[in-house]
């Protein structure tokens, strides 16, 4: 699974939360804010290499840097992440479908 366009290199409490799982050559990225029930979370992805090609593990982290262990919330955040991965991977097809010659 590739990095979704909503991901940027992790910083602050989000990077600290993932450090124990990162490994020597791994990289850590975080999503934009994900808001559920008026609480703010970030999807924090741990990727298997420095260039971040494959998602190895993920965490849901709140603003205080605490890892959230709620399975339902984790699934919701993972679905948001996967949605953006699918949209990004379909970008070429979506552009082609918008071309005038595709309308016939």
trRosetta pair geometry for C-beta under 8 A, 3 or more apart (Angstrom, degrees):
i j d omega theta_ij theta_ji phi_ij phi_ji
1 54 6.5 92 44 -146 58 58
1 55 4.5 -26 72 17 112 114
1 82 7.6 -62 -146 -109 135 78
1 85 5.9 -20 -169 -148 95 160
2 53 6.6 -43 -113 -161 69 55
2 54 7.9 -40 -83 -86 40 43
2 85 6.1 149 64 -144 79 102
2 88 7.1 -122 91 99 123 132
2 89 7.0 137 36 -71 129 104
3 7 4.8 -109 -175 61 100 141
3 29 6.0 51 -136 37 121 172
3 45 7.1 174 -118 83 81 153
3 47 7.1 -33 -72 -78 103 144
3 52 5.2 32 -52 138 130 119
3 53 7.8 -87 -19 -115 90 22
3 55 7.8 139 -83 -63 56 91
3 85 7.9 -165 125 -102 13 94
4 7 5.3 107 64 -13 73 103
4 31 7.4 8 75 -107 123 97
4 81 5.4 -156 -10 -163 150 68
4 82 7.9 -107 -72 -75 132 14
4 84 3.8 73 -164 101 125 115
4 85 4.7 -81 -84 -62 92 71
4 88 6.2 179 -140 -7 57 140
5 84 5.8 -130 40 174 79 115
5 87 7.9 -76 19 88 119 105
5 88 5.2 162 -24 -86 103 126
6 31 4.8 19 127 -146 110 86
6 32 5.1 -89 -168 4 99 96
6 43 7.9 57 104 50 121 120
6 80 7.8 -41 46 142 165 99
6 81 7.2 -125 58 -115 125 62
6 84 5.0 -50 -6 -154 111 175
7 29 4.0 44 178 151 115 131
7 30 6.7 149 -145 72 71 22
7 31 5.9 -45 -89 -88 64 56
7 43 7.9 -76 -92 89 93 102
7 45 6.3 -32 -123 27 139 128
7 81 8.0 51 -57 -136 108 100
8 29 6.4 159 77 -157 20 89
8 30 6.4 -31 63 61 72 74
9 27 7.4 -72 -122 179 88 106
9 28 7.2 75 -162 85 63 65
9 29 5.9 -65 -101 -107 31 69
9 30 7.7 15 127 17 21 82
10 14 4.5 -130 -158 113 105 105
10 15 4.1 152 122 -75 103 76
10 18 6.2 53 96 28 171 139
10 28 4.1 -51 26 123 133 101
10 29 5.8 -170 -33 -128 86 12
10 30 4.2 102 -100 -26 81 102
10 44 5.9 54 -100 -140 138 100
11 14 6.5 44 61 52 40 104
11 15 5.5 -8 -129 -19 13 123
11 30 7.5 -97 21 17 61 135
12 15 6.2 115 52 19 31 97
12 16 7.1 -62 141 -2 37 104
12 65 7.5 -123 138 -84 85 112
13 16 5.4 -55 -145 41 36 116
13 17 6.2 43 155 -28 67 102
13 61 6.9 176 123 162 94 130
13 63 7.6 76 66 170 148 35
13 64 6.8 -143 -175 147 162 25
13 65 2.9 -110 -175 -81 118 110
14 17 5.9 -47 -148 28 29 113
14 18 6.9 14 156 -6 59 109
14 28 7.5 170 132 148 86 121
14 30 4.5 19 155 -85 153 145
14 42 5.4 -31 -110 78 133 145
14 44 5.2 -173 -172 -96 96 125
14 61 5.3 153 -117 81 74 152
14 65 7.0 -125 -57 -114 39 75
15 18 6.1 -70 -153 44 31 102
15 19 6.5 55 151 -52 67 93
15 28 5.6 133 -124 92 70 142
15 30 7.8 -89 -55 -35 66 122
16 19 5.7 -29 -149 -6 34 120
16 65 5.9 0 72 -155 116 131
17 44 6.3 116 84 48 118 173
17 59 5.9 -156 133 113 117 156
17 61 4.7 149 61 -110 170 137
17 65 5.3 -169 -55 -171 108 76
17 66 7.5 161 -108 -125 127 4
17 67 5.5 151 -167 -62 119 89
18 21 5.6 -76 -167 52 63 102
18 22 5.7 83 137 -59 89 96
18 28 4.4 140 98 -127 148 138
18 44 5.2 -144 -58 151 126 129
18 46 5.4 180 -165 -77 119 104
18 59 6.0 -157 -87 19 87 134
18 61 7.8 -83 -43 -48 88 142
19 22 5.5 -39 -140 0 34 123
19 28 7.7 -59 -69 -38 50 156
21 26 7.8 -78 122 96 64 166
21 46 5.2 -86 114 -84 110 168
21 57 5.6 -88 165 73 137 147
21 59 7.5 151 31 -40 152 121
22 26 4.3 -166 -179 79 66 123
22 27 7.5 67 -154 -73 104 6
22 28 5.6 -61 -103 -49 115 111
22 46 5.7 -138 -101 -141 55 112
23 26 4.2 91 55 -10 96 116
23 46 8.0 106 12 175 95 119
23 48 8.0 4 54 -142 145 51
25 48 7.7 15 99 158 98 53
25 49 5.7 -22 140 -130 106 56
25 50 5.9 -80 -176 -36 75 86
26 46 5.7 8 173 -179 137 89
26 47 6.1 155 -163 78 80 51
26 48 6.1 -59 -109 -139 85 19
26 49 6.9 -49 -111 -64 41 11
26 50 7.6 139 159 -68 8 48
26 56 6.7 -75 -125 23 123 148
27 46 7.7 160 81 -157 39 49
27 47 4.8 -16 61 59 87 108
27 49 6.8 -4 -1 104 104 36
27 50 5.2 104 -52 -138 115 34
27 51 7.3 174 -5 26 148 12
27 52 4.6 -78 72 -68 135 95
28 44 6.4 0 -172 -178 100 97
28 45 7.1 162 -153 84 51 51
28 46 5.7 -18 -101 -104 78 65
28 47 7.4 -169 -79 17 28 80
29 44 7.4 169 87 -155 42 52
29 45 4.9 -9 61 59 91 100
29 47 6.7 36 2 -16 106 118
29 52 6.1 69 -29 -139 126 147
30 42 4.6 10 -172 163 108 134
30 43 7.0 148 -158 78 54 50
30 44 5.0 -19 -102 -103 81 74
30 45 7.6 -176 -83 19 31 72
30 61 7.7 -61 -125 47 116 125
31 34 6.1 31 101 -34 136 106
31 42 5.2 176 54 -161 79 74
31 43 4.0 47 -8 44 130 92
31 44 7.6 -110 4 -63 79 40
31 45 7.9 86 -42 -14 85 99
31 77 7.7 -169 22 -168 155 101
31 80 7.5 74 -157 110 161 119
31 81 6.5 -106 -79 -90 135 94
32 42 7.7 -156 103 -121 15 89
33 40 5.0 -37 -155 -153 112 107
33 41 7.5 115 -160 59 61 36
33 42 6.6 -60 -105 -79 43 80
34 40 7.3 128 66 -159 45 54
34 41 4.9 -40 70 72 98 86
34 42 6.6 143 13 -102 94 30
34 43 6.2 63 -17 -25 141 90
34 76 8.0 151 165 119 133 98
34 77 5.5 105 118 -116 170 94
34 80 6.0 153 -120 64 127 166
35 38 7.0 6 -177 -117 102 19
35 39 7.0 160 -150 75 61 36
35 40 5.6 -27 -96 -97 77 65
35 41 7.7 162 -88 22 29 73
36 39 6.1 -27 72 59 67 87
36 41 6.7 -10 22 12 103 120
36 73 6.2 173 81 -131 160 97
36 76 6.3 89 -93 108 146 151
36 77 7.9 -91 -25 -62 137 88
39 62 6.7 -43 170 -129 113 109
40 62 7.1 104 85 -155 62 67
40 63 5.3 54 79 -51 108 111
41 60 5.3 2 180 -178 134 95
41 61 6.6 142 -161 72 77 38
41 62 5.6 -49 -102 -96 75 55
41 63 7.9 -101 -89 -35 37 67
41 68 6.4 -43 -123 -1 130 147
41 73 7.1 127 -31 170 170 121
41 77 6.4 -82 109 -90 132 136
42 60 7.5 164 78 -154 40 52
42 61 5.4 -22 59 63 89 92
43 58 6.2 -11 -175 -172 86 125
43 59 8.0 151 -162 79 43 45
43 60 6.3 -27 -103 -102 55 70
43 77 4.6 169 -82 168 104 113
43 78 7.2 146 -129 -78 129 44
43 80 7.0 -165 -34 76 143 110
43 81 5.1 -152 150 -63 167 123
44 58 6.4 150 80 -161 52 68
44 59 4.5 -17 63 62 109 92
44 60 7.3 173 17 -93 85 18
44 61 5.1 33 -15 -1 130 120
45 52 7.9 86 110 -154 117 110
45 55 5.2 -71 -159 -125 118 100
45 57 7.7 157 -157 87 51 44
45 58 5.0 -27 -103 -103 61 94
45 81 7.4 138 -63 -146 121 147
46 55 7.5 89 67 -160 49 62
46 56 5.1 -66 104 64 88 102
46 57 4.5 1 51 60 119 87
46 58 6.7 -164 14 -82 77 40
46 59 7.5 58 -23 -7 104 95
47 52 3.9 76 87 -132 169 67
47 53 6.8 130 -174 39 121 37
47 54 6.3 132 -155 71 82 43
47 55 6.0 -56 -99 -99 73 40
47 56 6.0 134 -140 -1 19 95
48 53 7.2 -49 54 60 96 80
48 54 4.9 -4 18 71 119 100
48 56 4.5 125 -63 -60 81 119
49 52 6.6 -130 76 -45 70 26
49 53 6.1 12 45 19 116 94
49 54 7.5 63 10 32 94 85
55 58 6.4 -6 -174 -51 118 104
58 74 7.9 141 101 -160 106 97
58 77 8.0 -166 142 112 132 115
58 78 6.8 139 78 -95 152 94
58 81 7.5 -124 -131 3 161 173
59 67 5.1 -69 -165 -129 120 103
59 68 7.9 128 172 38 77 68
60 67 7.1 101 69 -162 55 61
60 68 4.3 -54 98 55 104 110
60 70 7.5 -66 74 51 144 84
60 73 5.9 170 133 123 170 104
60 74 5.2 -136 -14 -99 131 70
60 77 5.1 145 -100 24 117 163
61 65 6.2 -11 -176 -143 115 34
61 66 6.9 153 -153 74 68 34
61 67 5.8 -39 -97 -97 75 52
61 68 6.8 -170 -93 -1 20 88
62 65 7.3 -53 73 15 67 17
62 66 5.1 -5 40 56 107 88
62 68 5.8 99 -36 -53 94 108
68 73 5.9 -55 136 94 136 140
68 74 7.2 -174 101 -64 99 85
69 74 8.0 -13 -160 -44 25 125
70 73 4.0 51 93 20 116 114
70 74 6.4 172 89 -18 59 85
71 74 5.4 -54 -145 35 32 116
71 75 6.4 33 157 -20 66 103
72 75 5.9 -54 -151 34 30 109
72 76 6.6 31 151 -19 63 105
73 76 5.6 -52 -149 34 34 113
73 77 6.4 31 155 -16 66 106
74 77 5.9 -58 -149 39 29 108
74 78 6.2 30 153 -19 65 109
75 78 5.6 -55 -144 38 31 113
75 79 6.3 35 156 -22 65 104
76 79 5.8 -55 -152 33 29 112
76 80 6.8 31 150 -19 63 102
77 80 5.7 -49 -152 31 36 113
77 81 6.5 36 150 -17 65 105
78 81 5.5 -53 -149 38 34 114
78 82 6.1 33 153 -18 68 107
79 82 5.7 -52 -141 40 32 110
79 83 6.3 42 155 -28 63 101
80 83 5.7 -50 -152 27 29 116
80 84 6.9 22 154 -11 61 104
81 84 6.2 -64 -159 38 31 105
81 85 6.5 31 148 -20 67 107
82 85 5.4 -51 -146 35 37 115
82 86 6.3 37 155 -19 68 103
83 86 6.0 -58 -152 36 29 109
83 87 6.4 26 153 -17 65 107
84 87 5.5 -50 -141 38 35 112
84 88 6.1 37 157 -20 66 106
85 88 5.8 -57 -148 38 28 111
85 89 6.3 21 156 -14 64 110
86 89 5.9 -58 -143 41 29 107
86 90 6.1 16 159 -10 65 114
87 90 6.0 -68 -145 46 27 104
87 91 7.1 62 149 -64 60 77
87 94 7.9 14 -162 -31 70 151
88 91 5.7 -14 -163 -34 36 114
90 93 4.9 -57 -169 47 74 115
90 94 5.5 78 131 -28 90 102
91 94 5.8 -57 -146 36 28 111
91 95 6.5 28 157 -19 64 104
92 95 5.8 -55 -150 34 31 110
92 96 6.4 29 153 -18 65 107
93 96 5.6 -56 -148 37 32 112
93 97 6.3 33 155 -21 66 106
94 97 5.8 -52 -147 34 31 113
94 98 6.8 30 153 -19 61 107
95 98 5.8 -63 -158 34 33 112
95 99 7.4 48 146 -39 63 92
96 99 5.8 -36 -162 2 41 116
96 102 6.2 120 149 -68 69 146
97 102 5.3 -153 -142 138 36 158
98 102 7.2 50 43 48 15 136
99 102 4.8 93 67 -4 83 107
99 103 8.0 -142 100 -17 51 83
100 103 5.8 -47 -165 12 44 118
101 104 6.7 -45 -169 17 47 109
